Amino acid sequence: MSERDRLPLSFRAVARFYARTGELDLTALRIKSWVDDTLEAFLDDAYGAIEAELEAELGYEDIDFRYETKLTLPVELTLGYLYRRALDDCDGYNPVTGEPTRSRGGAVRSLVDGTDPGRRERLRREASEQVEFVGRVERVARLCTEALLDGDMRDAINDAEFEDFETEPPLSDDERERVARIAQSTLRERVDAQMGRFPDAVREAYESAVAESNTHQADDEHFRTLMARALGEGGDGSGDGSSSVAETPADAVERIEAEYKFAEFDGEAGSLTAEEQGWPYCKTQYERVGVIYEGMIEMFRAADIAIEPAFEHAVVLAIVGAQVWLDDVDDFAADRAETQLTPVTAEYIVADDDQKAYDRVVEVSETYLDRAIEYAVDSESILTGIAAEYIYLSGDPSVLPGSSGRDD
């Protein structure tokens, strides 16, 4: 069933996860609906504040703003994981939706004491600890959502990539750039205000992750240069401080393998095991996306919300897998043209031919996603396991050279 393209992708992901693990948890699907509603409310609030600022700054009476991003998935998975904990700790009341539920071994509480007008409030009082927990979780999740958006917008502005800042009515290029700067500034102010309501450790966790992620950004130009040389487009490397002797394309390929594909960690690697640290592209992709989401998990912990290491591990590996299997595969042609080194463009440089490069991209992606699913099962986060299956089914490797579905 998971291989039938005519079925909804979400259903296929559930079927694939069930076929792999034997786990079928319909509650996880209901939780996904609650998470979607919560994230939509977060984004509506953030975008509403941006729209009000845009209207004041640009003089528009009514403007609709949206920002294209995939960064919120780890927040959604964490919300789902913590919603499940609150639900499991509460009997007869749903602390997420505020509705009576079926008691363990009993009837639906909403059908009990039907003539008692104070029934719902009494159930809420009985579940007060879980209700407070859900409120605290959502406050941290809102902060993480806006902080991630703020960081993503800031990177887009630094790279002069304004196409993801969408408005209705559409604006000119100059206005779009101004919109981007207003939107990011508004979010920055909101994030700072929210940070002030949490212990200092929450801010420290976020800033530490951002600082570590910036290390990868700083290496971007170096990797672009290596890629250009490997393709025979970037000179010999002499005289630019990166090599003391003339560098051939073959030399650059070897350096890509050593410095990008199999780069070694020189310090702590978060929750990654020694085996995982040796996987292809682990260090560079961990620094590219993994540290940000480990930082997000640490923000929850700093706010006194416990999260199992296995769940953290599942999220980090799923996001690394998604980065390669979705974004880098989809962007292969553009990244190749712009000498943007990614695991996908790297494989088409270091592999002997396109077929081997294609096979390695598939293998690398599956390695990260399969391990993410193992950790999701270990942490009883079925939603995360289904999400990893969804990521895999969403990929379209047929766009790559060497694919049997591509006519090269």
N, C-alpha and C positions, 0 to 999 in steps of 0.2 A: 504493500500500500504506500510505503514511503517513496517508492520509485515512480509512482503514477503522477505525471505532471499535471493532470487535470484536477487533481484534488488540491484543496487549499494548502498552502505551504505550512501553515501552523499545524494543521492536522497531520501532514506528512512528518513533521518534526516529532510530534508526540508518538506516532507510530514507529519511527526509527528508534527513538529512545526506548520504547517498550520492547522492541525486537532485540535491542542490544542488552538491556538490563533486566527485563521482566518487571520493571516498575511502571505502574499505571496509576497516577495520582490525579484524579479529576479536580481535587481541591486546588492543585497548583494552577489550573486553568482559571479558576475563579479568582485566585490571588492575582494572576496576571491582569485581569480586568480591573481590579481595584488599583493596582500599580499604575496602569495606564491612566486612570482617572486622576490619580494623585499627581503624576508627572504633568499631565495636561494643565492642571490647576497651577502648578509651579510656573510653567512656561507662560501661561496666560497672564499671571501676575507680573512676571518679569517683563514680558513684551508690552504689557499695558503701561508700565512705568516708562519704558523706552518711548512708546508712542506719545505719551503725554509730553515728554521732553522734546521729542521731534516736532510736535505741533507748536510748542512754545518757541523753539529755536528757528524753525523753517517757515512758520506762519501758515501752515496748513490747518484747516478746520477738522479734517478727519483723515487719518493716515493709518494704514494697517502694516505692521512690521512682523517679519518672520526671518529666522536665521537657520540655514541648513546645517545641521550637525548630527553626528552619530555618537557624540561623546556621552550621552546620557544613559546608554545601555548599562554600564556598571552600577549606576545609581539605581536603576530599575531593578536589577538583580538583587542588590543589597536590600532594597525595600521589600521585595518579595520574600527574601530569606528571613527578614526580621518580622514581617507581618505573620509569617507562618509560626514563628516562635510565640508571638503574642496570642495567636489563635489557639495554639496547642496548650498554652498555659491558662486558658479561660474556658470554663464550662457553662454553657447555656447563654452565652452572650458573645457577639462579634465586636471586639474593641476597635476594629478598622471601620466597619460600616455603621456601628451603633445600633445593630439589630439583634433581637433575641434569636438564638439558634437552638438546634437540637442538643439536649443534654446527653452526656455519655450514658448510654443504656436507658434513656428515657425519651419522653415526647419532646416535640419542639416547644421551647419555653413560651413562645408567643401564643400557644394554644392553652397554656396553663394559667389559671387565675384570670381568665379573660374578662371578668367583671371588675378587676382591680385597676383603677385608672393610674395608680402609681407603679405598675409592674415594671415598665421600661426603666424608670429612674432607679428602682430598687436593684434591678439587674446591673445597671451601670455602676451603682455604688459597690456592689459585690465584686465587680471587675475593675475597680478604680486603679489598681496597680498596673494592670495591662493597658488600660486607657491612657494613663500617664506615660507609659512606656512608648506607646504608638505615637503620642504627641511629640515626645522627645526625639524619636526616630525621624519623624517627618520634618522637624525643625533642622536637624543635621542634614537630612537629604535635600532640603530646599537650599541650604547653604552650599552643599557640594555641587548641586545642579548649576547654580548661578556662578560659583567659582570656576567650574569647568568651562562654562560658556564664556566667561570673562577671559580666561586664558586662551581659549580657542580664537576668540575675536581679536585678541591682542596679537596672536601669531599671524592671523590673516592680514591684519593691517600692516604689520612689519614686512610681510611678503607682498604687499600691494594686491591682495586677492580679495576683491570686493564683491564678486559675483554672488556669494552666498548670503549677502545682506539684501533681503528681498522686501520690497515695499509695494503697496497698492494705494495710490496710483504709482506706476513706475517712474523713476527719477533719472535724470541725466547722470553721466559718469561722475562729474564733479560733485553733484548732490549726493550720489551714492557713497562717495568717499567721506563726505561730511556726515552722512547718516551713520556710517560705520564708526566714526570717532565718537559721535554723540552716544551711540548705543553702548560702546565699550566703556565709556566714561560713566554712564548711568549705572551699568552693572557693577563697575568697580566701587562706586559709592555704596550700592546696596550690599555688596559683599563685606565691605569694611564695617558697615553698620551692624550686620548680622554677626560678624566675628566678635564684636564687642560684647555680645550676649553670652559668649561661651568662655570657658577657661582658656588661658593663653596657650595651653598645649595644643588646642585645636588649630590655631593660627600657625603655630610652629610646625605642626605636621604638614600642613598645606605648603608653607613656604619652603620647607626642606625638600619636598617632592618636586616643586617647581624648579628649585635650584639645581637638583640632580638632573632633571629633564633638560634643562638648558645646556647641559654639557653636550648632549647629543646634537642640539641645534647648532652649537658652536663648531661641531665637527662637520657640518653639512658641506661647507665649501671644500674642505679637504677631500671628502668622499666624491664630490662632483669632479674634482680635478683627477682623482684616480680613475674614475670611470671614463672620463674623456681620453686619458692616456691609453687605457686599455683598448679603447675603440680606435686608437690611432689619430685622435683629434686634438690632443692637448699638449703638444710639444714633448720635449724629452725630460722635463722636470729639473733640468740644471738651472741654477741661478735663482730659483724661487724659494730656497730654504727648505724644501721638502726632500731633497736628495742631493747627495754630494757628487754623484756621477750621473751621466746621461741614463735615462730610464726608458727601456723599450716597452711596447705594449705587453709583452710576456711578463716583464718585471711588474707592471701595474696589476696584471691579473693575479700574480702571486700575492701581492700586497692586499688586494681585495679579499682574497681567501683568508689571509692571516689577520688582517685588521678589521674586516667587516663580517665575513661569514663565520670564522672561528675565533673571533676576538676573545681574549681571556679576561675574566673579572679580576680586578686588582684590589678588591675589598669585599664588603658584604654584598650579598645578592638577594636580600629580602628573604622570601620564603622558598626560593628555588633550591632544589637539591643539587648535589654535586653532579649527578647524572644530567639533570636538566641544564645546568650551566654549560655542559659540553655540547648541547644540541646546536645545529647550525643556526646562526643569526641570533642566538639567545641574548648575548650581551647587548648588541646594538638595538634590538627590538625591546628589550627590557628597559633600556634607557630612553627609548623613543616613546613608549606608551605605558609599559608596566609600572614604572615608578610613580606615575601620576595616580594610578588606581590603587596602588599600595598606600600612597599618601591619603587617598580618600578613605580607605579602610581605617587608617590610623586616626583620621579625624573623628570617626565614629567611636573608636576606642577611647580617644582623649575626652570625649563627651560621656564617658562611663557607659558605653554600650558595647558589650562583649561580642566579639566575632571570632569564630573558630578559624584557625590557620588553614584548614582544608578548604573552607569557603573562599578565603582570600586567594588561595592558590588557584582555585577553579576560575575565579574572575580574571586574574592576571593572565593565565594561559589562554583562556577563551578570547580575551581581547587581543593578545598577540596573534592568535590564529586568525581572528577576524581582520586584523590589519593587513595581514598577508593575503588571505584567501579572498577577501572582498575588495578592499581599497587598492592594494598593490596590483592585484590581477586586473581589475577594471582599468586602472590608470597606466598599464604597462606601456602602451604606445606613446602616451604623452610624457611619461617619465623617461622613456628611452630617448625621445627627441630633446628633452630638456636636461639630459645627463643627470637625472635624479637617481641616485643609487638606492635601491630597495632590495629586499630579498629576491624579488622576482626579476628585476633587471640584472641583479648580480648573477643569478643562475644562468641567464642567457649570455653571460660573459665568461664565466668559469667553466661551464659544461662543454663537453666536446661537440655536441650538436643540439639542435632544437628539441629533438625527442627526449634526450636525456635531461635537458633543462626543464621541459614540461613535467616529466615524471618526478623530478626532484621538488618542483614547486608543490605538486600534489602531495608528495610524501611529507614535506616540511609542514604544510598546513594541517594534514591529518595528525601528525605527531602531536602538535600543540592542542588541537581540539579533542583528540581522543583522551589525552591525559587530563584535560579540563573536565571531561565528563566523569572520569574516575574520581576526581576530587569532589565533584558535585554530588555523586552518590555517597561518598564518605561523609560529607557534611549534611546529608539529607536535604540538599537543595535541589529538588527535582526540577524546579523552574530553570535553574542555571544549566542543568544537563540538557533540557529541552532547547534552551537558547543556543547552546553549542551545536546541537543538531540542526537547528534553524539556520545558523551561520553557514554550516557546511552545505546545506541544501540550497542556500541563496547564492552560492558562488557560481560563476560562469567561466570556467577555465577554457571553454571553446574559443575564446578570443585570443588565446596565446598561440604563438608558433609551435608546431609540433603536435598540436591537438588533432585527434582523428576527425573532429568535427569542423576543422578549419581547412579551407582550400588555399594553400600558400602558393 
